[in-house]
Amino acid sequence: MRGVWRALTNPVYRKLFIAQVVALAGTGLATVALGLLAYRLDPARAAGVLGTALAIKMVAYVFVAPLATAAVARWSRRSVMVGADLLRVVVAVALPFVGEVWQVYVLVFVLQAASATFTPTFQSVIPDVLTEEDDFTAALSLSRLAYDLESVLSPMAAAALLLFVPSQELFFGTAIGFAGSAALVVSTVLPARPRGADGGAPESPFSHRVRHGFVLFVQTPALRPVLALNLAVAAAGSFVIVQTVVIARTVFGQGEEVVAWLLVANGLGSMIGAFGLPGLLRTVPERRLMLGGAALLAVGSLLVPLGLALAPSGWGIVVVAALWLAIGLGWAAAETPVGRLIRRNTASGDIGAVFAAQFSLSHACWLLTYPLAGWLGTAGGLAPAALTLAGLATASTLLAARLWPSPDPVLDPVGAR
């Protein structure tokens, strides 16, 4: 436990972490509210609407992240993050007033384009703030914990708030979170960009800066397996996020608060994994831990039809909650150590570009699996959808194992391309 919190002794990182927490707490409220908004606007096609909205989110992430990283190469990273937060505030305030599905799609794109600018910039700052590997590993686990607020504390807060306010008003909590993040970033003095960051000097051609991170990612043997692991995470995670509202409300006939509690179970599993990772990574190689996490994602998804089949007995909801917890645990194990691999195998001046490439490439996988989870569940049923995504997670895990050299190659970051 002490290892997880050691990064917070750095005052600059401490402020950034709190900013991340409050922003993601608000995002967690929006995740619950968006699912309920889709159900309110079109109950018969709620999963399809939500799946499409989340696919639009991924389009923004895939295409905006590398473009934004290249475009803001001359800007202060603090200005970039604050500007993105303020834009997210505006969109969050507008969401409660939508009355048509197309309006949801437009606002989701703008919101996530701002997030696609904020997140890689935030990720590129942390290695410059925390230069010791143990501190950086602790920060990766803390970042994972912060993301889990979307699945644990925020849904718990949402469940409580839904007792007193309409679901649309949860978006105002999202706006408060983004505003708090902006205020904290403004009050923090960040290190300057490393010399030659983001694919050479900012004066290098824009097209070169856009491509640079992708080229490095694909050409580095130690990073190639991450491409397949990204797909395994997306296959299992998209089913959980898209179909939880349908499973709780339609299959089990439960209220809106059960949607939140199932998401809590998934986030709790991820938090357990994040707390254990710093200690495990001192003795267990990343290859074994990350591939084991991906295998757990595949098995958890494969067993979903069992939970659905037990719906009449009353035990089905318990089985689904346990599977969501296991998927969360595998999710943390497969995804959290990626930052260590990037830092160890990338020159300091290229870290921002490679983080942006990872952000874009990982979300390209979600762009595939989000609509797949929604459309398969709507057209073919929940069990076939779960089995299809479990097969995709299994194939991706096997491909990652094949791509990953053993033992892991390690580049000297000073001499990395």
C-alpha positions in Angstrom: 0.0 0.0 0.0 2.8 2.4 0.9 4.3 1.9 -2.6 1.0 3.1 -4.3 1.0 6.4 -2.4 4.7 7.2 -2.6 4.2 9.4 -5.7 2.0 11.8 -3.7 4.9 13.0 -1.8 5.8 15.1 -4.9 3.7 18.3 -4.5 3.4 18.9 -8.3 2.2 15.4 -8.9 -0.1 15.6 -5.9 -2.0 18.5 -7.4 -2.2 16.9 -10.8 -3.5 13.7 -9.3 -6.2 15.5 -7.4 -7.1 17.3 -10.7 -7.4 14.0 -12.4 -9.6 12.6 -9.6 -12.1 15.4 -9.6 -12.4 15.4 -13.4 -12.8 11.6 -13.6 -15.4 11.7 -10.7 -17.4 14.0 -12.9 -16.9 11.8 -15.9 -18.1 8.9 -13.9 -21.4 10.7 -13.2 -21.7 11.4 -17.0 -21.2 7.7 -17.8 -24.2 6.7 -15.7 -26.2 9.7 -16.9 -25.5 9.0 -20.5 -26.7 5.5 -20.3 -29.9 6.6 -18.6 -30.3 9.5 -21.1 -30.1 7.0 -24.0 -32.8 4.8 -22.2 -35.0 7.8 -21.7 -34.7 9.0 -25.3 -35.2 5.6 -27.0 -35.9 2.7 -24.5 -36.2 0.1 -27.3 -32.8 0.9 -28.8 -31.0 2.1 -25.6 -28.0 -0.1 -26.0 -27.7 0.8 -29.7 -27.9 4.5 -29.0 -25.3 4.2 -26.2 -23.0 2.1 -28.3 -23.2 4.6 -31.1 -22.5 7.5 -28.7 -19.5 5.7 -27.3 -18.3 4.9 -30.8 -18.4 8.6 -31.6 -16.4 9.2 -28.4 -13.8 6.8 -29.8 -13.8 8.5 -33.2 -12.8 11.7 -31.4 -10.2 9.9 -29.4 -8.6 8.1 -32.4 -8.4 11.1 -34.8 -8.2 14.1 -32.5 -5.4 12.9 -30.1 -2.5 12.7 -32.6 -3.7 15.9 -34.4 -4.1 17.8 -31.2 -0.7 16.7 -29.9 1.0 17.9 -33.0 -1.0 21.1 -33.2 -0.3 22.2 -29.6 3.4 21.4 -29.7 4.3 25.1 -29.3 1.8 25.7 -26.4 2.3 25.5 -22.7 1.0 22.1 -21.5 -0.8 23.9 -18.6 -2.7 26.1 -21.1 -3.7 23.0 -23.2 -5.1 21.2 -20.2 -7.0 24.2 -18.8 -8.5 25.0 -22.2 -9.7 21.4 -22.7 -11.2 21.4 -19.2 -13.2 24.6 -19.8 -14.6 23.3 -23.1 -15.7 20.1 -21.2 -17.5 22.3 -18.7 -19.5 24.0 -21.4 -20.6 20.7 -23.0 -21.5 19.0 -19.7 -23.8 22.0 -18.8 -25.5 21.6 -22.2 -26.2 17.8 -22.1 -29.2 17.9 -19.6 -31.1 20.0 -22.1 -30.9 17.7 -25.1 -34.1 16.2 -26.5 -33.0 14.4 -29.6 -30.5 11.5 -30.1 -28.5 13.5 -32.7 -27.8 16.2 -30.2 -26.3 13.7 -27.8 -24.0 12.5 -30.6 -22.8 16.1 -31.4 -22.1 17.0 -27.8 -20.4 13.7 -27.1 -18.0 14.3 -30.0 -17.1 17.8 -28.7 -16.7 16.6 -25.1 -14.4 13.7 -26.1 -12.4 15.8 -28.5 -11.5 18.0 -25.6 -10.7 14.9 -23.5 -8.5 13.6 -26.4 -6.5 16.8 -26.1 -6.3 16.8 -22.3 -5.4 13.2 -21.5 -2.2 12.6 -23.6 -0.9 16.0 -22.5 -1.5 15.0 -18.9 0.2 11.6 -19.5 3.3 13.3 -21.0 3.8 15.5 -18.0 4.0 12.8 -15.4 7.3 11.2 -16.5 8.9 14.7 -16.4 7.6 15.2 -12.8 8.4 11.8 -11.5 11.9 10.7 -12.7 12.3 7.6 -10.4 10.8 4.3 -11.8 9.2 3.3 -8.5 7.5 6.7 -8.2 6.4 6.5 -11.8 5.0 3.0 -11.3 3.1 4.2 -8.2 1.7 7.1 -10.3 0.5 4.6 -13.0 -1.4 2.7 -10.3 -2.8 5.9 -8.8 -3.9 6.9 -12.3 -5.7 3.5 -12.7 -7.4 4.1 -9.3 -8.4 7.6 -10.5 -10.0 6.1 -13.6 -11.8 3.6 -11.4 -13.7 6.4 -9.8 -15.7 6.3 -13.0 -16.8 2.8 -12.0 -16.9 2.9 -8.2 -17.3 6.2 -6.3 -19.1 8.1 -9.1 -21.7 5.4 -9.7 -22.2 5.1 -5.9 -22.7 8.9 -5.8 -25.0 8.6 -8.8 -27.1 5.9 -7.1 -27.5 8.2 -4.1 -28.2 11.3 -6.1 -30.8 9.5 -8.2 -32.9 9.2 -5.0 -33.3 12.9 -5.0 -32.7 14.4 -8.5 -33.6 13.4 -12.1 -30.8 11.6 -14.0 -30.2 14.6 -16.3 -28.9 16.7 -13.4 -26.0 14.3 -12.9 -24.3 16.2 -15.8 -24.0 19.3 -13.6 -21.8 17.2 -11.3 -19.7 16.5 -14.4 -19.3 20.2 -15.0 -18.2 20.8 -11.4 -15.5 18.1 -11.8 -14.0 19.6 -14.9 -14.1 23.1 -13.4 -12.2 21.8 -10.3 -9.6 20.1 -12.5 -9.0 23.4 -14.4 -8.6 25.3 -11.2 -6.0 22.9 -9.8 -4.0 22.8 -13.1 -3.9 26.6 -13.2 -2.4 26.6 -9.7 0.4 24.2 -10.6 3.8 25.0 -12.1 4.6 22.3 -14.6 8.0 21.4 -16.1 8.8 22.7 -19.5 8.4 20.3 -22.5 11.6 18.2 -23.0 13.8 19.4 -25.8 12.8 17.9 -29.0 9.5 16.7 -27.7 6.7 15.4 -29.9 8.7 14.2 -32.8 11.4 16.8 -33.0 11.2 20.6 -32.7 7.8 22.1 -33.0 9.0 23.7 -36.3 9.1 20.2 -37.9 6.3 19.6 -40.5 2.9 19.0 -39.0 2.4 15.8 -40.9 5.6 14.4 -39.4 4.6 15.3 -35.9 1.3 13.5 -36.4 2.9 10.3 -37.6 5.9 10.3 -35.4 4.4 8.5 -32.3 2.7 5.9 -34.4 5.9 5.0 -36.3 7.9 4.7 -33.0 5.1 2.5 -31.5 5.0 0.1 -34.4 8.8 -0.1 -34.8 9.6 -0.8 -31.1 9.4 -4.6 -30.5 8.6 -4.2 -26.8 5.6 -2.0 -27.6 4.0 -4.1 -30.3 2.2 -6.6 -28.0 0.4 -3.6 -26.4 -1.5 -3.2 -29.7 -3.1 -6.7 -29.2 -3.6 -6.2 -25.5 -5.5 -3.0 -26.2 -8.0 -5.0 -28.3 -8.5 -7.6 -25.5 -9.2 -4.9 -23.0 -11.7 -3.2 -25.3 -13.5 -6.4 -26.2 -14.3 -7.3 -22.6 -14.7 -3.7 -21.3 -17.1 -2.6 -24.1 -19.6 -5.3 -23.2 -19.6 -4.3 -19.6 -20.1 -0.6 -20.3 -22.6 -0.9 -23.1 -24.8 -3.8 -21.9 -24.8 -3.3 -18.1 -27.9 -1.0 -18.3 -29.8 -3.6 -20.4 -28.7 -6.5 -18.2 -29.8 -4.8 -15.0 -33.0 -3.2 -16.3 -34.3 -5.7 -18.9 -32.8 -9.2 -18.0 -33.1 -8.8 -14.2 -35.9 -6.2 -14.1 -34.0 -4.0 -11.6 -34.0 -0.2 -11.0 -31.5 2.4 -12.2 -29.5 2.1 -9.0 -28.5 -1.5 -9.8 -26.9 -0.3 -13.1 -24.7 1.8 -10.9 -23.9 -1.0 -8.5 -22.8 -3.4 -11.2 -20.5 -0.7 -12.6 -19.2 -0.4 -9.0 -18.3 -4.1 -9.0 -16.3 -3.7 -12.2 -14.4 -0.7 -10.8 -13.8 -2.4 -7.5 -12.0 -5.3 -9.3 -9.8 -2.8 -11.2 -9.0 -1.0 -7.9 -7.9 -4.2 -6.3 -5.6 -4.8 -9.2 -4.2 -1.3 -9.1 -3.4 -1.5 -5.4 -1.5 -4.8 -5.9 0.4 -3.9 -9.0 3.4 -1.9 -7.6 4.3 -4.8 -5.3 3.7 -7.4 -8.0 5.8 -5.6 -10.6 8.8 -5.8 -8.3 8.8 -9.6 -8.7 6.6 -10.5 -11.6 7.6 -9.6 -15.2 5.2 -7.3 -17.0 4.8 -9.9 -19.8 3.4 -12.5 -17.4 1.2 -10.1 -15.5 -0.3 -8.3 -18.5 -1.0 -11.5 -20.4 -2.5 -13.1 -17.3 -4.8 -10.0 -17.0 -5.9 -10.4 -20.6 -6.6 -14.1 -20.1 -8.8 -13.2 -17.2 -10.7 -10.7 -19.4 -11.4 -13.5 -21.9 -12.6 -16.0 -19.3 -14.8 -13.5 -17.6 -16.5 -12.6 -20.8 -16.9 -16.2 -21.8 -18.9 -16.9 -18.6 -21.4 -14.1 -19.0 -24.1 -16.3 -20.6 -24.0 -18.4 -17.4 -25.0 -15.4 -15.3 -27.7 -14.5 -17.8 -29.1 -18.0 -17.7 -29.4 -17.9 -13.9 -31.7 -14.8 -14.1 -34.9 -16.7 -13.0 -33.1 -18.1 -9.9 -32.1 -14.8 -8.5 -28.4 -15.8 -8.4 -27.7 -14.4 -11.9 -27.2 -10.8 -10.7 -24.6 -12.1 -8.2 -22.8 -14.1 -10.8 -22.7 -11.1 -13.2 -21.4 -8.8 -10.4 -18.6 -11.3 -9.7 -17.7 -11.5 -13.4 -17.7 -7.7 -13.6 -15.3 -7.7 -10.7 -13.0 -10.3 -12.4 -13.0 -8.3 -15.7 -12.1 -5.2 -13.8 -9.1 -7.0 -12.2 -7.9 -8.3 -15.6 -8.4 -4.9 -17.1 -6.1 -3.2 -14.5 -3.4 -5.9 -14.9 -3.4 -5.8 -18.7 -3.5 -2.0 -19.1 -1.9 -0.2 -16.2 1.8 -1.2 -16.8 1.7 0.1 -20.4 3.2 3.4 -19.2 6.2 1.6 -17.8 6.9 0.0 -21.2 6.5 3.3 -23.0 8.8 5.2 -20.6 11.5 2.4 -20.6 11.5 2.0 -24.4 11.1 5.6 -25.6 13.5 8.5 -25.6 12.4 11.4 -23.3 11.8 13.8 -26.2 9.4 11.3 -27.9 7.3 10.3 -24.8 4.5 12.8 -25.5 4.1 11.5 -29.1 4.2 7.9 -28.1 1.6 8.4 -25.3 -0.6 10.2 -27.8 -0.2 7.2 -30.2 -1.1 4.7 -27.5 -4.1 6.8 -26.6 -5.3 6.9 -30.2 -4.5 3.2 -31.0 -6.1 1.9 -27.8 -9.2 3.8 -28.5 -9.3 2.6 -32.1 -10.0 -0.8 -30.5 -12.9 0.7 -28.5 -14.2 2.3 -31.7 -14.5 -1.3 -33.1 -15.9 -3.0 -30.0 -18.3 -0.4 -28.6 -20.7 -0.6 -31.6 -20.0 -4.3 -31.9 -21.2 -4.8 -28.3 -24.3 -2.6 -28.9 -25.4 -3.9 -32.3 -24.7 -7.6 -31.6 -26.6 -7.3 -28.3 -29.5 -5.6 -30.0 -29.7 -7.9 -33.1 -28.6 -11.2 -31.8 -29.0 -11.2 -28.0 -26.7 -10.7 -25.0 -25.3 -14.2 -24.8 -24.1 -14.4 -28.5 -22.7 -10.9 -28.1 -20.7 -11.9 -25.0 -19.4 -15.0 -26.6 -18.3 -13.1 -29.7 -16.4 -10.5 -27.7 -14.9 -13.3 -25.5 -13.5 -14.9 -28.7 -12.1 -11.6 -29.8 -10.4 -11.1 -26.4 -9.0 -14.7 -26.5 -7.5 -14.2 -30.0 -6.0 -10.9 -29.0 -4.4 -12.4 -26.0 -2.8 -15.2 -28.0 -1.5 -12.7 -30.6 0.0 -10.5 -27.8 1.8 -13.6 -26.4 3.2 -14.3 -29.9 4.3 -10.8 -30.5 5.9 -10.3 -27.1 9.6 -11.5 -27.0 10.6 -13.4 -23.9 12.5 -12.2 -22.0 11.3 -8.6 -22.6 13.8 -6.5 -24.7 14.6 -3.2 -23.1 15.8 -0.2 -24.9 18.0 2.4 -23.3 15.7 5.5 -23.4 18.7 7.7 -24.0 19.5 5.8 -27.2 15.9 5.1 -28.2 14.8 6.4 -31.5 
